[in-house]
Amino acid sequence: MAGYTCDKCGMSIGTMTCGQCNKELVHDTLTKEDGSSVHISTCPEGHGKVKSPMCCGQDMACSV
């Protein structure tokens, strides 16, 4: 998985894994009903998804 990095301060987060299958989460984007998008991390086995990390009051970026 590509790591997440804060564009403001440079803090970064490495690998995140699913608690059920231990596979690395993959970066994805969720489009909300209002048309806006949210960065998420998704289990490749379909166990769920979580919102991407935040730092300095904003979503951290992920280069994929």
Secondary structure, DSSP 8 states (H G I E B T S, - for coil): ---EE-TTT--EE---B-TTT--B-EEEEEE-TTS-EEEEEE-TTSS-EEE--EETTEE-EE--
